[in-house]
Amino acid sequence: MQTQDAPTEFLFKLWPWLEANKNRLIGALAAIIVVAGVWFFISSQREQREVDAGEALTWLMVNPNANGNLPDAFANLAAKYAGTAAGQRAQLQAGAALFNAGKYADAQAQFQKYLDAGSSAPLAAAAQLGVAACLEAQNKPEAASAYQKITTLYAGSTSVPPAEFALGRIAEQQNKLSEAVSHYENVARAGSGGSMAQEAGMRAVELKTKLAAATKPAAVSSPIIAPKPVAPAAK
């Protein structure tokens, strides 16, 4: 008698088990279908929510004058679509709108709220930059450490050059010229600095010139030799 191939032999052995457990298998399959359906529904809802949030944010940014209170409009959008990418961006836009309105403490609260939510870079770096700028606008000494935090926690972020530039500006205001030069040169070396990098380079050169002039020894003036008195001619 011809020997059966391995797959056929396996099916013959498996069939009795399938017959004995078919009810369980049907129940398990039904459960899998239900779970898959729920997952698909939730996924579809989440995707639709992202789309709705993006459209709402785009409309608000294109029509900023359509709402009487732009910061509140962004904040409400962020609350409505919390957890979406557009909702996170709206949170930052709310802070930026408050900053532009001169409400620095309120703007700082909005940026800090974004950071407290545990959102990741790169938007977290922008939020930290917003916090630092608000502190500087309020003339608070913590501004420098807030800017420094960006350079250490978010190295490589596009928020680093403006943070370094701000650190240079603060150091220059405090007459810490060598420190200011170091920060300005860091910005000038950054490839993504653009016009800011050019301005930082010029500031660094100006301050280095000033430092060189301050440390240059004063020229030693020649002593003034008084003329010797001439004896009167004999008469």
C-alpha positions in Angstrom: 0.0 0.0 0.0 1.3 3.4 -0.9 2.4 5.5 2.1 0.4 8.8 2.7 2.4 12.0 2.6 3.1 13.8 5.9 0.5 16.7 5.6 -2.4 14.2 4.8 -1.4 12.0 7.7 -1.3 15.0 10.0 -4.8 16.0 9.0 -6.2 12.6 9.6 -4.8 12.6 13.1 -6.0 16.2 13.8 -9.5 15.7 12.5 -10.9 13.8 15.6 -9.6 16.5 17.9 -11.2 19.2 15.7 -14.5 17.3 15.9 -14.3 17.0 19.6 -13.5 20.7 20.2 -15.3 22.4 17.4 -17.7 24.2 19.8 -14.8 25.7 21.7 -13.1 26.6 18.4 -16.2 28.4 17.1 -16.5 30.3 20.4 -12.9 31.3 20.3 -13.2 32.4 16.7 -16.3 34.4 17.5 -14.4 36.1 20.3 -11.5 37.0 18.0 -13.9 38.5 15.5 -15.6 40.6 18.2 -12.2 41.8 19.5 -11.0 42.6 16.0 -14.2 44.5 15.3 -13.9 46.6 18.5 -10.2 47.3 17.8 -11.1 48.4 14.2 -13.9 50.6 15.5 -11.7 52.3 18.1 -8.9 52.7 15.6 -11.2 54.2 13.0 -12.7 56.6 15.6 -9.2 57.6 16.7 -8.1 58.3 13.1 -11.3 60.3 12.5 -10.7 62.3 15.6 -7.1 63.1 14.4 -8.6 64.3 11.1 -11.2 66.4 12.8 -8.7 68.0 15.1 -6.3 68.8 12.3 -9.1 70.4 10.3 -10.2 72.4 13.3 -6.7 73.7 14.0 -6.1 74.5 10.3 -9.3 76.5 10.1 -8.5 78.4 13.3 -5.0 79.3 12.1 -6.3 80.4 8.7 -9.1 82.4 10.3 -7.5 83.9 13.5 -9.9 86.9 13.5 -13.0 84.7 13.3 -12.9 84.2 17.1 -12.8 87.2 19.4 -10.4 85.6 21.9 -7.7 83.7 20.0 -5.9 82.2 23.0 -9.1 80.8 24.4 -10.0 79.4 21.0 -6.7 77.5 20.9 -7.0 76.4 24.5 -10.6 75.1 24.0 -9.5 73.2 20.8 -6.6 71.6 22.8 -9.0 70.5 25.5 -11.6 69.2 23.1 -9.0 67.1 21.1 -6.7 66.2 24.0 -4.4 63.4 23.1 -4.2 64.2 19.4 -1.3 65.8 17.6 -3.3 68.8 16.5 -4.5 69.2 20.1 -0.9 69.4 21.3 -0.1 72.0 18.7 -3.1 74.0 19.7 -1.9 74.0 23.3 1.4 75.6 22.1 -0.5 78.0 19.9 -2.6 79.1 22.9 0.7 79.9 24.7 2.1 81.8 21.7 -1.1 83.9 21.3 -1.0 84.8 25.0 2.7 85.7 24.7 2.0 88.0 21.7 -0.7 89.6 23.7 1.8 90.4 26.5 0.2 88.0 29.0 3.5 86.4 29.9 2.4 84.6 33.1 -0.6 83.1 31.4 1.5 82.1 28.4 4.0 80.4 30.7 1.2 78.5 32.3 0.0 77.2 28.9 3.5 76.1 27.9 4.1 74.5 31.3 0.8 72.6 31.0 2.0 71.0 27.8 5.2 69.9 29.5 3.4 68.6 32.5 1.3 66.3 30.2 4.6 64.4 29.5 4.6 65.1 25.8 7.8 64.3 24.0 10.2 66.2 21.7 10.3 68.0 19.4 7.2 70.0 20.5 8.4 69.6 24.2 11.5 71.6 23.3 9.4 74.3 21.8 7.2 74.4 24.9 10.3 74.7 27.1 11.6 77.5 24.9 8.2 79.2 25.4 8.5 78.9 29.2 12.0 80.4 29.1 11.0 83.3 26.9 8.1 84.0 29.3 10.4 84.0 32.3 12.8 86.4 30.4 9.9 88.7 29.4 9.0 88.9 33.1 12.6 89.7 34.0 12.9 86.6 36.2 16.4 85.3 37.0 15.2 81.7 36.3 15.1 82.4 32.6 18.8 81.5 32.1 18.4 78.1 33.7 15.2 77.5 31.7 17.1 78.2 28.4 20.1 76.1 29.6 17.7 73.2 30.1 16.9 73.2 26.4 20.5 72.9 25.4 21.0 69.9 27.7 17.7 68.0 27.4 16.9 68.6 23.8 20.3 68.6 22.1 19.9 68.7 18.3 16.5 70.3 18.5 15.7 73.4 16.4 15.0 75.1 19.7 18.6 75.0 20.8 20.0 77.9 18.6 17.5 80.4 19.9 18.0 79.2 23.4 21.8 79.6 23.0 21.3 83.1 21.5 19.1 84.1 24.5 21.8 82.8 26.9 24.3 85.0 25.0 22.0 88.0 25.3 21.5 87.5 29.0 25.2 87.0 29.6 26.0 90.1 27.6 23.5 92.1 29.7 25.2 90.9 32.8 28.6 92.0 31.4 29.8 88.4 31.2 31.3 89.0 27.8 33.4 85.8 27.6 30.4 83.7 28.4 28.3 85.6 25.9 30.9 85.0 23.2 30.8 81.3 23.8 27.0 81.1 23.4 27.1 83.3 20.3 29.8 81.2 18.7 27.7 78.0 19.4 24.8 79.6 17.5 27.1 80.7 14.7 28.4 77.1 14.3 24.9 75.7 14.1 24.0 74.8 10.5 20.3 75.5 11.1 20.8 79.0 12.6 20.1 80.9 9.5 20.0 84.7 9.9 20.3 84.2 13.7 23.6 82.4 13.2 24.9 85.4 11.1 23.8 87.8 13.8 25.4 85.7 16.5 28.6 85.5 14.6 28.7 89.3 14.3 27.9 89.7 18.0 30.7 87.3 18.9 33.2 89.3 16.8 32.2 92.6 18.4 32.4 91.3 21.9 35.8 89.7 21.2 37.1 93.0 19.9 35.8 94.7 23.0 37.4 92.1 25.3 40.7 92.5 23.4 40.6 96.3 23.8 39.9 96.0 27.5 42.8 93.6 28.1 45.4 95.5 26.0 48.0 97.3 28.1 47.9 101.0 28.0 50.7 102.6 26.0 53.6 103.9 28.1 54.0 107.6 27.5 57.5 109.1 27.3 58.6 111.1 30.3 58.5 114.8 29.8 62.1 116.1 30.3 62.1 119.7 31.5 64.7 121.9 29.8 67.7 122.7 31.8 67.9 126.3 33.0 70.3 128.4 31.0 72.7 130.5 32.9 72.5 134.2 32.2 75.1 135.5 30.0 77.9 137.3 31.8 78.0 141.0 31.4 
